[in-house]
Amino acid sequence: GKGPYKLALYASGSRIVIDQNKEWWGRKAPVFSKEWQFEKLVLRFVSDTNVALEMLKKGSLDYLGLRAEDYVKKTSGKQWGKSVHKVKTFNKMPKGYSFIAWNMKHPILKDLKVRKALYHLVNRELMIEKFEFGYSVPAIGPVYPGSPYASKDLKPVKFNPKYSLELLRAAGWSDTDGDNILDKVIDGKKKKLSITIMEPWEGFMKYLTIFKEDAKKAGVEINIKLIEWNSFVKLLEERKFEAVRLAWSVPLDWNPIQIWHTDSFKGGSNFIGFSDKKADELMTKAKFIHDRAERIRMLNKVEKIIVDKFPYVWFSYKSSTMY
C-alpha cells in the first residue's frame, strides 16, 4: 500500500502482519512525527472473546477492542488495573450502524405505512439498555450524529406499538380469521403479515428476538433465519429475501450513491430497491460540488428523503470506544 504500513504476511484465519513503510511520504511530515512508529504490527484473528481476553491477560495480545457487554461484564479481577487495563474513550470518529433492511419490491413491504409501523415496533431503548449498557444512542438515519453531514432536523423513531397498529389498520390490515396475525387481501390473495429476516451473525439474534416478541403482540409475525455468510451474500446478490439484518461502516465524507441511488440496485449496494427521483438528482449533483458547506446542505435533503421512506430500521450508534 501507499500508507504508513505495507503488507508483510497474510495467513488466512490466523494473522496479518504489516511492516513499517519507510517510503511513506508522512515520515517526513511534522504532523506525523510521533505517529505510526511501530516497526511491525500483528493483527490476530480470534473468534472467541473469552479466548481473546485470556490472551490479553497473558500478554499474547497488546490491544483488544471490546463490545459493551464484554467491557462491563468481563473486565474485573485481580489483574485488571495492574497488568492489564481497560479504557473507555469518547471521540468524533465515524461510527457504523446495524440495521434491518426491507425489500422494497416485496408485495407487503413496498407499502410505506407497513415499513413505518414495523419501525415503531422495535424497542431500541430497551436493546441499548439491555445489550449495550447505555454506551450507544438510537440511530436516526444513514449518517452518524457527529458528522457534519447529519441533518439536525431528524429525530429518532420511538417504540410505539399503539401508533404502529393505527398505521397498519390504516393500511388495511386486520385479523379476519382470529389467529392473532393480521392479514390483508393483496392481488386477490389473502396474505398474513409475516416477514422473514435473514441474519448472518448469531450474536445479533437476541436483538431480533425482542423485536419478534413485541411484533407478535401487535399481530405481526417476524421469523428470524440464521444463515451462513456465503449463502447470505448469494441470496442478497440475487435479491431473494424479504428482509435482512446487516451493518455499514460510515465514511468521513458521505457519498450516498453506492447504497441509495436507483442505479445501484444493479451492481451496487442498493439491494433493497430504494428509488427516489429527487434523491437521485440531489446526490448526483452533490458528487460534483467542491464547496463542502453547499454539498452538506444538498445531502441533508437526501438524508431526509431516505429517512422519511423508512427503508431501514436503524438500530444504534456507539457513543464511545472501549478497549
C-alpha positions in Angstrom: 0.0 0.0 0.0 0.8 3.7 0.0 0.2 4.3 3.7 2.4 4.1 6.8 2.5 0.3 6.6 2.7 -2.4 3.9 1.6 -6.0 3.9 4.2 -8.5 5.0 2.1 -11.6 5.6 -1.5 -12.7 5.3 -2.3 -16.1 7.0 -6.0 -16.7 6.4 -7.9 -17.1 9.7 -4.7 -16.7 11.7 -3.0 -13.3 11.4 -2.0 -10.4 9.2 1.5 -8.9 9.6 2.2 -5.4 8.4 5.7 -3.7 8.3 6.5 0.0 8.5 6.6 1.6 5.1 9.9 3.5 5.1 9.0 5.2 1.8 5.7 6.7 3.1 5.5 10.4 2.5 4.3 11.0 6.0 7.6 10.0 7.5 8.9 13.5 6.6 5.7 15.3 7.7 5.9 17.1 11.1 2.3 16.3 11.9 3.1 12.6 11.9 6.4 12.8 13.8 5.0 10.9 16.8 2.7 8.6 15.0 3.0 5.2 13.2 6.3 4.5 14.9 5.8 0.7 15.4 8.2 -1.3 13.2 5.7 -4.1 12.9 2.1 -4.8 13.7 0.5 -8.2 14.0 -3.3 -8.4 13.7 -4.6 -11.7 15.0 -8.0 -13.4 14.2 -9.6 -14.6 17.5 -13.2 -15.5 17.1 -14.0 -16.2 20.8 -13.9 -13.1 23.0 -13.2 -15.2 26.1 -10.1 -16.6 24.5 -9.0 -13.2 23.3 -9.4 -11.8 26.9 -7.3 -14.6 28.3 -4.6 -13.9 25.6 -4.7 -10.2 26.6 -4.2 -11.0 30.3 -1.3 -13.4 29.4 0.4 -10.7 27.2 -0.2 -12.6 23.9 -2.2 -9.5 22.8 -1.4 -5.9 23.4 -4.7 -4.4 22.4 -8.3 -5.6 22.1 -11.4 -3.7 21.1 -14.4 -4.7 23.2 -18.2 -4.8 22.9 -20.1 -3.0 25.7 -21.3 -6.3 27.3 -17.7 -7.7 27.5 -16.4 -4.3 28.7 -18.9 -4.3 31.6 -19.0 -8.0 32.5 -15.6 -9.5 31.7 -13.1 -6.9 32.8 -12.9 -7.4 36.5 -10.4 -9.4 38.7 -7.0 -9.0 40.3 -5.1 -8.3 37.1 -7.4 -5.5 35.9 -5.9 -2.1 36.7 -2.5 -3.6 37.3 -1.0 -5.7 34.5 -4.0 -5.2 32.1 -6.1 -2.1 31.8 -9.4 -1.1 30.3 -10.1 2.3 28.7 -13.3 4.0 27.6 -12.8 6.9 25.2 -15.2 9.4 23.6 -14.2 10.7 20.2 -15.6 12.0 16.9 -14.6 9.1 14.7 -17.2 7.9 12.2 -19.4 5.2 13.8 -21.1 2.5 11.8 -24.6 1.1 12.5 -26.6 -2.1 12.3 -29.9 -2.2 10.5 -32.8 -4.2 9.2 -33.3 -3.6 5.5 -36.7 -4.1 3.9 -37.1 -5.5 0.4 -39.0 -2.5 -1.0 -40.2 -4.5 -4.0 -41.9 -7.1 -1.8 -45.7 -7.0 -2.1 -46.1 -6.3 1.7 -43.0 -4.2 2.3 -43.5 -1.9 -0.6 -46.1 -0.1 1.5 -44.7 2.9 3.4 -47.2 2.5 6.2 -46.1 -1.1 6.8 -42.4 -0.2 6.9 -43.2 2.8 9.2 -45.3 0.6 11.5 -42.6 -2.1 11.8 -40.1 0.5 12.8 -42.3 1.6 15.7 -42.3 -2.0 17.0 -38.6 -2.0 17.5 -37.8 -1.2 21.2 -34.3 0.2 20.6 -34.1 1.9 24.0 -34.6 -1.4 25.7 -32.0 -3.1 23.5 -29.4 -0.4 24.2 -30.0 -0.7 27.9 -30.0 -4.5 28.0 -27.3 -5.3 25.5 -25.2 -2.1 25.1 -25.3 -0.9 28.7 -26.1 2.6 27.7 -23.0 3.1 25.6 -25.0 3.6 22.4 -27.6 6.1 21.2 -30.6 5.3 18.9 -29.6 5.8 15.2 -31.6 8.3 13.2 -30.5 7.5 9.7 -27.6 6.7 7.4 -25.3 9.4 8.8 -23.7 9.2 12.3 -24.8 12.0 14.7 -21.3 13.6 15.0 -20.9 14.0 11.2 -21.2 17.5 9.6 -23.5 15.7 7.1 -26.0 14.7 9.8 -29.3 16.6 9.4 -30.3 18.4 12.6 -34.0 18.3 11.7 -34.4 14.5 12.0 -35.4 12.7 15.2 -35.1 9.0 16.2 -38.2 6.8 15.8 -39.8 5.9 19.1 -41.1 2.5 20.2 -44.9 2.9 19.9 -47.0 -0.3 19.4 -50.2 1.6 19.6 -49.3 4.0 16.8 -47.9 1.0 14.8 -51.3 -0.7 15.0 -53.0 2.5 13.9 -50.8 2.6 10.8 -51.4 -1.0 10.0 -55.2 -0.5 10.3 -55.0 2.5 8.0 -53.1 0.3 5.5 -55.9 -2.2 5.5 -54.5 -4.9 7.8 -56.8 -6.7 10.3 -57.2 -10.1 11.9 -60.1 -11.6 9.9 -59.7 -15.2 11.0 -58.9 -14.9 14.7 -55.3 -16.4 14.6 -53.8 -13.3 16.2 -51.9 -12.4 13.0 -53.0 -9.5 10.8 -54.0 -10.3 7.2 -55.0 -8.5 4.1 -56.0 -9.3 0.5 -53.2 -8.4 -1.9 -53.6 -9.0 -5.6 -56.6 -11.2 -5.0 -54.9 -13.4 -2.3 -55.1 -13.2 1.4 -51.7 -12.6 2.9 -50.5 -12.9 6.5 -48.4 -10.0 7.9 -45.5 -12.3 8.2 -41.9 -11.3 7.4 -38.7 -13.3 7.5 -35.4 -11.6 8.4 -32.2 -13.1 7.3 -29.5 -12.8 10.0 -25.8 -13.7 9.3 -24.5 -13.4 12.9 -25.8 -15.4 15.9 -24.8 -12.6 18.3 -27.5 -10.3 17.0 -30.3 -12.9 17.4 -31.1 -11.5 20.9 -31.9 -8.1 19.4 -34.2 -9.6 16.8 -35.9 -11.9 19.4 -37.1 -8.8 21.3 -38.4 -7.3 18.1 -40.1 -10.6 17.3 -41.9 -10.8 20.7 -43.1 -7.2 20.6 -44.3 -7.5 16.9 -46.2 -10.7 17.9 -48.3 -8.7 20.4 -49.2 -6.3 17.6 -50.3 -9.1 15.3 -47.1 -9.2 13.2 -45.3 -12.4 12.6 -41.5 -12.0 12.5 -39.4 -15.0 11.5 -35.6 -15.0 12.0 -33.5 -17.1 9.8 -29.8 -17.5 10.8 -27.8 -18.1 7.5 -24.2 -18.9 6.9 -22.3 -15.9 5.4 -21.6 -17.2 1.9 -25.2 -18.3 1.5 -26.4 -15.0 2.9 -24.4 -13.0 0.4 -25.6 -15.1 -2.5 -29.3 -14.5 -1.6 -28.5 -10.8 -1.1 -26.9 -10.6 -4.6 -29.8 -12.5 -6.1 -32.3 -10.2 -4.3 -34.0 -13.3 -2.8 -35.1 -12.1 0.6 -37.9 -10.3 2.4 -35.7 -8.5 5.0 -32.0 -8.7 6.0 -30.1 -7.6 9.1 -26.7 -6.1 8.3 -24.3 -3.3 9.2 -22.5 -0.5 7.4 -19.3 1.4 8.3 -19.5 5.1 7.8 -17.0 7.4 5.9 -16.0 10.9 6.9 -17.5 12.4 3.7 -20.8 10.9 2.9 -21.5 9.9 -0.7 -24.8 8.0 -0.7 -24.8 6.9 -4.3 -23.4 3.4 -3.8 -26.2 2.4 -1.3 -29.1 4.7 -2.2 -29.1 5.6 -5.9 -31.7 3.9 -8.1 -28.9 2.8 -10.5 -27.1 1.0 -7.6 -29.9 -1.7 -7.5 -28.0 -3.5 -10.2 -24.3 -3.9 -9.3 -24.3 -1.6 -6.3 -25.3 -1.9 -2.7 -28.9 -0.8 -3.1 -30.1 -4.3 -2.7 -33.5 -3.3 -1.2 -34.5 -1.4 -4.4 -34.8 2.1 -2.8 -35.7 4.6 -5.5 -36.5 8.3 -5.4 -36.0 10.6 -8.4 -35.4 13.7 -6.3 -32.8 11.9 -4.1 -31.1 10.6 -7.3 -30.9 14.1 -8.7 -29.5 15.6 -5.5 -26.9 13.0 -4.7 -25.6 13.0 -8.3 -25.3 16.8 -8.2 -23.6 16.8 -4.8 -20.9 14.5 -6.1 -19.5 17.3 -8.2 -19.8 20.1 -5.8 -16.5 21.1 -4.2 -17.8 23.5 -1.7 -18.4 21.3 1.4 -21.0 23.5 3.1 -23.1 23.5 -0.1 -22.6 19.8 -0.5 -23.8 19.2 3.1 -26.9 21.3 2.6 -27.8 19.2 -0.5 -27.1 15.9 1.1 -29.1 16.9 4.2 -32.1 16.9 1.9 -31.1 13.4 0.6 -30.9 12.0 4.1 -34.4 13.4 4.9 -35.8 11.8 1.8 -34.3 8.5 2.7 -35.3 8.5 6.4 -38.9 9.6 5.5 -39.3 6.5 3.3 -38.4 4.1 6.2 -36.3 1.7 4.1 -34.3 0.5 7.1 -34.7 0.1 10.8 -31.6 1.8 12.1 -30.5 0.4 15.4 -27.8 2.4 17.2 -24.5 4.2 17.0 -21.8 3.6 19.6 -21.3 6.7 21.8 -17.9 5.6 23.0 -15.0 3.3 22.1 -13.9 0.6 24.6 -10.7 -1.4 24.8 
